[in-house]
Amino acid sequence: MEKIKFSIVIPIYNRVDKLDKCIQNVLSQDYNNFELILINDASCDGTDAICDRYSDRYENIITIHNKRNLGPGLTRNEGLKKASGDYILFLDSDDTYDSNLLSTVYKGIIGDDEESPRNPDIVVYSLWEEYYNTKGDLLHRFSHSISSKYLTDADEIHHTIVLLEEETMLGYPWNKAYNLEYIKKAGATFTDVEHIEDILFNIEAFEYIESLVVLEDKLYHYLNVSTNRLTDKYLVNYFELQCKRIWEFYEQQKRWGTLDEYALGVLSKEYYRWLLSAAERQLNEGIPKNEVRTFLAKEYNSMLYAILHDHLNVGPKLKALYKPMLEKNTKKTVSLAKKISTIKRKTPELFSILKQS
């Protein structure tokens, strides 16, 4: 059969210092049937010239220049429009692929019989989350992985999607290869919303899925320099956005008839983690403690809190950490959030380790 063609989309904004390394990383792939789509999102630091240089030199590299800054989500939509491959992949300009990513994904797509390939709707591959200091030294890294599998049974797919969410592998667009024809039929696109555009896209992308391949191979490197990425940016509506993603996932599992105790437990863990994070972020931003307590008191009487309160299934240490929230104690919750804020500010490397633990 004819080789699978991949379209790799990289949204880029002011990455003149990292872009060469990122592009060279893609060009080093041991599977060469791909097109690379560079989308310059109205950069103002010389990124545009680097993109043009590569597309002038390589026939399989395409450059698109956005006339105005669209943000990563809408920029990826431009890639979806331009892509001509059988499968589309996304890569953030901060991150890197293993050199065998495409060849490994290709094997996952084909399976054991090249004459009768699987051609799944979506392939998910595992990843490394890596933390570096400003000198470029690797401080520590964590793997996110689940066992390899090929699924066509709806209930098994829907259960595996909860597994992926628990392992923080569902929301990202860059650890997946999407069958382009399927994605277009599903009508999945990135919305113009901050912070959660990725998970909302994937909830749409998985809505009608009939076949899924998961690869336990850790092929993607998600790089954090001094623990700072866009997700650390303060957003006034941070918790509101997190609740929206919880509701969207909750409603999807409900539609599928798979909203069981395990799924509710995963959502409950996320809810309490993000609620504590919201309080910490507010304190770190200088918002008075009494205002943070008012925010917490309101949330403790919300519908989402009531739905998820009795489904927290964690070990004794994490249960002790979340105890003030479980007891609706706003004063102790603020005190806990203040301690976390101090650790995060003074020792960010330690914070990243504790967060993963």
KAMOGI-V322577 format. One record per residue. N is the residue number from 1. RES is the residue in one small letter. SS is DSSP state (~ for helix, > for strand, _ for the rest). PHI is phi as a letter, one per 30 degrees, with the letter a starting at -180 (* if undefined). Layout:
n res ss phi
N RES SS PHI
N RES SS PHI
//
This chain:
n res ss phi
1 m _ *
2 e _ d
3 k _ d
4 i _ d
5 k _ c
6 f > c
7 s > c
8 i > c
9 v > c
10 i > b
11 p > d
12 i > b
13 y _ b
14 n _ h
15 r _ b
16 v _ d
17 d _ d
18 k _ b
19 l ~ d
20 d ~ e
21 k ~ d
22 c ~ d
23 i ~ d
24 q ~ d
25 n ~ d
26 v ~ d
27 l ~ d
28 s _ d
29 q _ d
30 d _ d
31 y _ b
32 n _ c
33 n _ c
34 f > b
35 e > c
36 l > c
37 i > c
38 l > c
39 i > c
40 n > d
41 d _ d
42 a _ h
43 s _ d
44 c _ b
45 d _ b
46 g _ j
47 t ~ e
48 d ~ e
49 a ~ d
50 i ~ d
51 c ~ e
52 d ~ d
53 r ~ d
54 y ~ d
55 s ~ d
56 d ~ d
57 r ~ d
58 y _ c
59 e _ d
60 n _ c
61 i > c
62 i > c
63 t > c
64 i > b
65 h > c
66 n _ d
67 k _ d
68 r _ b
69 n _ d
70 l _ c
71 g _ i
72 p ~ d
73 g ~ d
74 l ~ d
75 t ~ d
76 r ~ d
77 n ~ d
78 e ~ d
79 g ~ d
80 l ~ d
81 k ~ d
82 k ~ d
83 a _ d
84 s _ b
85 g _ d
86 d _ d
87 y > b
88 i > c
89 l > b
90 f > c
91 l _ b
92 d _ d
93 s _ d
94 d _ d
95 d _ c
96 t > b
97 y > c
98 d _ d
99 s _ d
100 n _ c
101 l ~ d
102 l ~ d
103 s ~ d
104 t ~ d
105 v ~ d
106 y ~ e
107 k ~ d
108 g ~ d
109 i ~ d
110 i ~ d
111 g _ i
112 d _ d
113 d _ b
114 e ~ d
115 e ~ d
116 s ~ b
117 p _ d
118 r _ d
119 n _ h
120 p _ d
121 d _ d
122 i > b
123 v > c
124 v > c
125 y > c
126 s > d
127 l > a
128 w > c
129 e > c
130 e > c
131 y > c
132 y > b
133 n _ d
134 t _ d
135 k _ d
136 g _ j
137 d _ d
138 l > d
139 l > d
140 h > a
141 r > b
142 f > b
143 s > c
144 h > b
145 s _ a
146 i _ b
147 s _ d
148 s _ d
149 k > a
150 y > b
151 l > b
152 t _ b
153 d _ d
154 a ~ e
155 d ~ d
156 e ~ d
157 i ~ d
158 h ~ d
159 h ~ d
160 t ~ d
161 i ~ d
162 v ~ d
163 l ~ e
164 l ~ d
165 e ~ d
166 e ~ d
167 e _ d
168 t _ h
169 m _ c
170 l _ d
171 g _ d
172 y _ d
173 p _ d
174 w _ c
175 n _ c
176 k > b
177 a > c
178 y > c
179 n > d
180 l ~ d
181 e ~ d
182 y ~ d
183 i ~ d
184 k ~ d
185 k ~ d
186 a ~ d
187 g _ i
188 a _ d
189 t _ b
190 f _ d
191 t _ c
192 d _ d
193 v _ b
194 e _ d
195 h _ i
196 i _ c
197 e ~ d
198 d ~ d
199 i ~ d
200 l ~ d
201 f ~ d
202 n ~ d
203 i ~ d
204 e ~ d
205 a ~ d
206 f ~ d
207 e _ e
208 y _ c
209 i _ d
210 e _ c
211 s _ b
212 l > b
213 v > c
214 v > c
215 l > c
216 e > d
217 d > d
218 k > d
219 l > c
220 y > c
221 h > c
222 y > c
223 l > c
224 n > c
225 v > c
226 s _ h
227 t _ i
228 n > c
229 r _ b
230 l ~ e
231 t ~ d
232 d ~ d
233 k _ d
234 y _ d
235 l _ b
236 v _ e
237 n _ c
238 y ~ e
239 f ~ d
240 e ~ e
241 l ~ d
242 q ~ d
243 c ~ d
244 k ~ d
245 r ~ d
246 i ~ d
247 w ~ d
248 e ~ d
249 f ~ d
250 y ~ e
251 e ~ d
252 q ~ d
253 q ~ d
254 k ~ d
255 r ~ d
256 w ~ d
257 g _ i
258 t _ b
259 l _ d
260 d _ c
261 e ~ d
262 y ~ d
263 a ~ d
264 l ~ d
265 g ~ d
266 v ~ d
267 l ~ d
268 s ~ d
269 k ~ d
270 e ~ d
271 y ~ e
272 y ~ d
273 r ~ d
274 w ~ d
275 l ~ d
276 l ~ d
277 s ~ d
278 a ~ d
279 a ~ d
280 e ~ d
281 r ~ d
282 q ~ d
283 l ~ d
284 n ~ d
285 e _ d
286 g _ j
287 i _ d
288 p _ e
289 k ~ e
290 n ~ d
291 e ~ d
292 v ~ d
293 r ~ d
294 t ~ d
295 f ~ e
296 l ~ d
297 a ~ d
298 k ~ d
299 e ~ d
300 y _ d
301 n _ c
302 s _ d
303 m ~ d
304 l ~ d
305 y ~ e
306 a ~ d
307 i ~ d
308 l ~ c
309 h ~ e
310 d ~ c
311 h ~ c
312 l _ d
313 n _ b
314 v _ b
315 g _ d
316 p ~ d
317 k ~ d
318 l ~ d
319 k ~ d
320 a ~ d
321 l ~ d
322 y ~ d
323 k ~ e
324 p ~ e
325 m ~ d
326 l ~ d
327 e _ c
328 k _ h
329 n _ c
330 t ~ d
331 k ~ d
332 k ~ d
333 t ~ d
334 v ~ d
335 s ~ d
336 l ~ d
337 a ~ d
338 k ~ d
339 k ~ d
340 i ~ d
341 s ~ d
342 t ~ d
343 i ~ d
344 k ~ d
345 r ~ d
346 k ~ d
347 t _ b
348 p ~ d
349 e ~ d
350 l ~ d
351 f ~ d
352 s ~ d
353 i ~ d
354 l ~ d
355 k ~ d
356 q ~ d
357 s _ d
//
